[in-house]
């Protein structure tokens, strides 16, 4: 557990990961007939992706400002590795289910191609579009770092990018640009322009140190963030502010909601939690990325083997969505334990081989020394 870990971001990411599961699986009937908590959680569903994206670039913004190319490349490699590995895992598991039980999960071999390159096959794991888009954004801003010679120019560049992307969204240009493409392609490509503002906002917050500034006036900042969140939510219901031909992740209201929620969460004194709560938050967040990646797989297997319902069915209650979250986490935890065990066996095998090599070298050295003495 890290001493400088941001527990506010951790708690917020756990909540937003649950919101992703609710977005994909909680039925409309469950929301309409649910209790007040379910209705509140349903309201927050559109904020999940924006919050994840803004937090990601708040934390990684300095990599670009300070031209830490090695860290940027490592992050890009991580996104690509996850894309490739989990595409293979999903496709293989679904192929087995299709072959053994005739589930009809896969449509054709093109599902694998769309999933691998665009992360958005509805027959495999459409949620991976986020990984694909984040990879593109990392590469894009990586290229931008070579064009910006002076760190002071970052603020202006990010502000201009933010403005240009909103013009492309609200003018409908972005929507028309990809409208004729297949479903599997147009959403990941169309969402690039919708996701750039979140990246710019996160990097601007990091660049200007806005969170640190607001911590000096916590009560005022918390009240302002809450007010901005309510206003942005109300404005999101105004039809005139809808994006023509949008891809469900864009708009000024979603950006304002995400930023407001992040600032409000940052004002809460999460560091006062006891150590057991901190360990729990840190432990869950450590696997949260893989929980996001595997939640569709977990839901598919739960529907088929546990609930005995339609394999792509919707959850009838909040508890079922929480169960999907728990199974995804447990699955990722078991994989991590197995991976660590394999690495430990490998480490011991290497150490044993090195010791044997040292002993062999010692015996050979001793034999050579004796021969030399006898010959002299």
N, C-alpha and C positions, 0 to 999 in steps of 0.2 A: 504494500500500500504506500503510495507516494505522499510525502508531506505536503507538497504543493498542489495536490489534486483538487480540481474545481468541482466540489460536490453539488453546487447549484446546477451546473451543466449536466452532471451525472443524473441527478433526480429528474431533470427535465427530459433528458434523452430516454430514460426508462418509460416515462409517461408517454412520450411521443411514439415510442416503439409500440406500445399498447394501442395507441391511436391508429397506427398503420394496420394492425390486425383488425381493429374495429372497422376501418374503412373497407377492408377487403372481404370481411366475413360476417359482420353483424347485420342481420336482416332488418328491413324497414319496419316490420311488425314488432320486432324486439325493441326498437327505438320508440315507436309510437305507443306501445303498451308498457314500456319500462318505467322505472322509478326516476326521480329527478337526477340522480347520479348518472344514469345511462344517457339521459337527454343532454346533460352538461358535457359528458364525454363525446357525444355525437357532434356537438357544436364545434369541438376542438379538432375534429378529424382533418380538416383541410390545412391545419397549421403544421402537421407533422413533418412533411418534406421540407418546407421553408425553414423550420427551426433546425433540423439536422444540417441543412446546407449552410446556414449562417454560422452556426457554432463551429462547423468544420473549418470555415475560412477565418473565423476569429482566431482559432488555435494555430492555423498554418500560415496565416498572413505574413508573419515575420520571415518565413522561409523565402518568400518572394522578395520582400523588401531588402533583406540582407543577402540575397543571391546565394542561398544555401542549396546549391544545385543537387548535391548528393541526397539530401532529405527529400527534395521534390521528386527526384527520380525513384527513390525507394517507395514513396507513396504511390506513384503511378504504377510501379511494378506490383504493389499490393493489390490495387484495383484490378489490374489485368489478370493476375494470378487467381483472384477470387472468381472473376468472370469465367475463366477457362475451367477451373476445377469444379465449380458448382454447376456449370452447364453440363459437364460430363456426368456428375453425380445424379442430377435430376433426370437427365435423359436415360441413363442406365436403369435407375429405379423404376421410372415410368414404363420403360420398355419391358422390364420383367413383369410388372403388374399387367400390362397389356397382353403379354404372351401367356401368362399363367391364368389370369382371371378374365381376360377380355374386357378390360375397363374402358378402353377407347380414349385413354388420356392423350395419346399422341396422334397427330393427324398424318404427318409425312416426315420424310427426312429433312425437309426444309425447316421444320421446327428447330432442329439442332443448329442450322445455319443462322436463322434469325436470332436465336437465343445467344449464340456465341458472339455475333458481331453487333447486335443491337440490344440484347438483354431484354427483349420484349415479346417473346412468343407466348400467347395466351394458353398454349398447350403445354408449356414447360414451366417457366417462372417469370411472369411479366414484370414482377417487382424489381428485377435486376436492371431495368432501364436506369435506375438511380446510379448504380455502379458505373454503367457505361457513360452516362452523362458526366459524372464526376471525373472520370478518367479524361474525357475530352476537355473539361474545364481546367484540370490540372495541366494538361499539355498546352492549352491555349495561354494560360497565365505564365507558364514556363517560357513560352516563346516571347511573351510580352516583356519578361525580365531582361531579355537581350536587347530590346529596343529602348528601354529606359535606363539611361546612364546615371541619372541623379535620383537618389531616394526621395528627394522633395517633390518630384514630379508625380509620384504615385497617386496622391490625393486628387489631382486634376484629371489624370487618366481614368481612374476608377469612377469619378463623378460623370465624366463624358460617356463612358461605357454604360453606366446606369441609365442615363438619359436616352441614349440611342436605342437601347433594348426596349425601354418603355414605349418609345415612338413606334418601333417595329411591331410591338404587341398591340397597342391601341389603334394603330392605323389598319390593322388586319393583314399587313404584309407578311408577317411571320406565319399566320394561319394559312394564307393562300399559297405560300412558298412550298409547303409540303402536303397540301390537301390531296393531291392526286396520287401520292405514294401509298403502298400497302399499309394496312393497319400496323403491322409489326415494325415498320420503318418510320412512319410519319410522327408517331408520338415521341420516341427518343430524340429524333432530329429536331422536331418542333419545340421540345422542352429545353433545348440548349439555350435558346434566347430567353426563355422564361426563367432559367436557373442562373444565368449570369448576374442579374441584379442581386440575388442572395449572396453570391460569391463576393460581389463588389461591396455590398453592405457589411459583410463580415470582415473584409479586409480594411474597410474604412474605419470600422469600430476599433480594430486592432491598431491601425496606423495612427489614429488620433488618441488612442488610450482612453476612449470614452467611458468604458466601464469603471476604470480607476477614478476618473473624475467624478462620476456619479456616486461612487461610494462615499465621498465626502459629505454628501447630503442624501442619505439613504431614504429618509421618510418622504422628502419632496420627490425624489426620483421614483420611488415605489408608487406614490400617488399619481404622478404624471404618466408612468408606464401603464398603470391600470386604466386611467382615463383614456389614453391613446388606444389601448386594446379594445375598449368598449366602443369608441368612436369608429375605429377601423372595421370592427365587426358590423356595426350598423350600416356603414357605407357600403360594405360588401353586398348588402341586400338591395342596393339601388340598381335597377336594371341598366341605367345609362352608363354605369361604370364597368359593365361586363365587357370582356375582351372578345371581339369578333373572331370566330374561328380559332379560339384558344385551345390549349391542351391541358387545362385544369390545374396548372401550377403557377400561373403568372398573375400579374396585376399588382398595383400599388397597395391595395388593401391587405393582401396576404403578406407582403413584405413588411408593412407597418405592424400587422398582428404578430408576426414572428419576432421582430426586433423588440416590440413592447413586452412580449412574454419573456424574452431572454433577459431584458433589463430588469423586469420585475423579479424574476427568479434570482438574479444576481444580488438583489438587495436583501434577500432573506438570509439570515445568519446560519447557513447550513453547517458551518464549521463547529457550531455548538452542539451538534449531535454527539451522542456517546460513541465510543470506539466500535462497538458491535454494529451500530447502524452504519457507520462509515465503511466498515469492512463489507457489509452487505451491499451497499451502493457500489463500491469499487468492484466487488466481485461480479455483480450483475453486469455492470457497464463493460467490464473486460471482455465479455462474450456477446455484447449487445449487437455488434455488427453481424455476427454469424446468426444470431436469433432473427434479425431482420431478413437475412438471406434465406434461412431455412423455414420460415413460418408457413409458407405455402406448402412445402413438402410435409410438414407436421400436420397441417390441417387436412391434407389429402389422405394421409395414412390414418388419422383419427376418424375421419368420416367413413372410411372403408372398413377399418378393423374394429373400431370401438362403437361409434354411433350407428353403424350399419345403414347409413343414409346415402343419398346421392353423393358420389365421390367429389363433386365440385359444389356441394350444397352450402347454404349459408347457416351461420350459427343462430340459434334461437334465443340466446341469452348472453349476458355479459360473462357469466361464469364459464361458458363454453369457450369464449375468446381468451379468458384468463388461462384456461386449460391448454389452449393452443400455445400461448406464451410459455407456460411452464414446460410443456413437452419439448418445445424448440430449445429452451434453455438447457434442459436435461440432456437432450441429444448433443448439443454443442459441448456441454461439460464432459460427457463421456468421451467424445472425440478428443478433447484436449487432454484428458487423463491418459487415454491410450497413446496419443502422440508423445506426451512427456515420458511415458514408460518406454516407448520405443527409443527415444533419444537417450534415455538413461542406459538402456541395454547397449546401445551403440557406443556411448561414452565409455562404459566399462570394458567393452570388447576392444576398443582402441587402446585404452590404458593397459589392458592385459597384453595386447600385441606389442606395445612399446616396451613393457617390462621384459617380455620374452626376447625381444630384439636386443635389449640392453644386456641381458644375461648371456646371449649368444656372442655378442661383441666382446663381453668380458672374458668368456672362456677362450675365444680366439686370440685375444690379446695376451692372455696368460700363457697359452700354448706357444705363441710366437716368442714371448720373453724367455721361456724355458729353452726353446730351441737355440735362441741366440746365445744364451749363457753356456750351453753345452758346446756349441761350436767354437766359442772363444777360448 
